[in-house]
Amino acid sequence: MKTKKYVIAIAIFGGMLFTAYAANAINQNGDQTAKIERKPFKIPSGN
């Protein structure tokens, strides 16, 4: 039973490390953004 608890603890800790590494690796490149760039559109006049 002790071994099972250790394996679960190591798996959880490894998952946290992987998540932190993946989040850090994604944010390394400053050029990648999730922002949508839109052109300003003209509102047609009612004339």
Backbone bond lengths (Angstrom), bond angles and torsions (degrees), N, CA, C in turn:
res aa  C-N    CA-C-N  psi(-1)  N-CA   C-N-CA  omega(-1)  CA-C   N-CA-C  phi
1 M - - - 1.454 - - 1.526 111.13 -
2 K 1.334 116.80 -34.97 1.464 119.19 178.17 1.520 110.99 -63.53
3 T 1.335 115.37 -40.65 1.460 119.22 -178.45 1.522 110.61 -62.90
4 K 1.319 116.87 -40.13 1.466 121.06 179.21 1.523 110.51 -61.91
5 K 1.315 118.02 -41.54 1.462 121.49 179.18 1.521 110.93 -65.53
6 Y 1.339 116.49 -39.98 1.469 119.56 178.41 1.527 111.04 -65.08
7 V 1.317 116.36 -41.80 1.465 119.97 179.67 1.526 110.27 -63.12
8 I 1.328 116.97 -42.76 1.467 120.32 178.89 1.525 110.62 -64.76
9 A 1.349 117.22 -41.54 1.466 120.50 179.37 1.519 111.09 -63.96
10 I 1.334 117.31 -42.07 1.475 120.82 179.25 1.523 110.15 -66.55
11 A 1.332 117.50 -38.83 1.466 120.60 179.00 1.531 111.14 -64.03
12 I 1.322 116.58 -42.60 1.470 119.94 178.76 1.518 110.51 -65.63
13 F 1.330 116.89 -44.52 1.466 120.83 179.65 1.527 110.84 -63.14
14 G 1.327 117.21 -42.20 1.463 121.29 177.61 1.519 111.91 -63.41
15 G 1.327 116.15 -38.13 1.466 119.53 177.57 1.515 112.03 -65.56
16 M 1.320 116.58 -37.65 1.467 119.68 177.69 1.529 110.53 -67.18
17 L 1.335 116.46 -41.45 1.463 119.24 178.58 1.527 110.93 -63.79
18 F 1.336 116.85 -42.23 1.455 120.30 179.59 1.524 111.22 -63.37
19 T 1.325 116.36 -41.74 1.466 120.17 179.24 1.522 111.04 -63.36
20 A 1.326 117.06 -43.35 1.465 120.58 179.53 1.529 110.66 -64.73
21 Y 1.334 116.85 -41.22 1.462 120.23 179.83 1.525 110.65 -66.04
22 A 1.323 117.27 -42.78 1.463 120.62 -178.52 1.528 110.62 -65.14
23 A 1.317 117.72 -41.74 1.457 120.95 179.02 1.521 110.55 -64.99
24 N 1.323 117.06 -39.35 1.459 121.17 179.08 1.519 110.77 -69.16
25 A 1.320 117.94 -38.95 1.462 121.29 -179.06 1.520 111.02 -66.81
26 I 1.323 117.45 -35.64 1.465 120.55 179.84 1.527 109.92 -68.17
27 N 1.313 118.35 -38.99 1.457 122.06 -175.15 1.526 113.46 -84.99
28 Q 1.331 118.89 0.67 1.462 120.92 -179.80 1.525 111.36 -66.22
29 N 1.316 116.89 -39.64 1.457 120.51 -176.74 1.530 108.78 -87.45
30 G 1.315 116.25 114.58 1.461 120.31 -178.06 1.503 113.81 -73.72
31 D 1.339 118.09 -15.35 1.456 120.71 -178.73 1.522 112.39 -75.44
32 Q 1.307 117.33 -24.34 1.453 120.25 -177.57 1.521 109.06 -84.13
33 T 1.310 115.44 119.35 1.454 120.38 176.95 1.522 108.81 -133.36
34 A 1.288 116.62 156.33 1.458 121.99 177.59 1.522 110.40 -94.46
35 K 1.325 116.17 8.25 1.453 120.89 -176.91 1.526 110.52 -77.20
36 I 1.317 116.39 135.21 1.466 121.17 176.96 1.517 108.03 -92.96
37 E 1.322 115.65 124.31 1.460 119.81 -179.91 1.528 108.06 -96.16
38 R 1.307 115.70 123.54 1.459 121.04 -179.36 1.514 109.84 -119.64
39 K 1.326 114.51 146.50 1.458 119.81 174.47 1.528 108.02 -82.28
40 P 1.310 117.25 143.44 1.471 117.67 176.08 1.523 109.61 -67.33
41 F 1.303 117.44 136.68 1.461 119.78 -178.78 1.521 109.47 -105.08
42 K 1.318 114.35 150.85 1.460 120.56 -179.13 1.523 109.55 -87.75
43 I 1.316 115.71 135.57 1.461 121.37 176.23 1.529 107.88 -85.33
44 P 1.310 117.66 122.62 1.472 118.44 -178.46 1.517 110.61 -67.27
45 S 1.318 114.36 140.65 1.461 119.13 179.86 1.530 109.50 -79.53
46 G 1.306 116.07 156.23 1.471 120.81 -177.42 1.525 113.17 -86.79
47 N 1.306 119.27 12.11 1.478 121.10 -177.09 1.493 111.81 -81.13
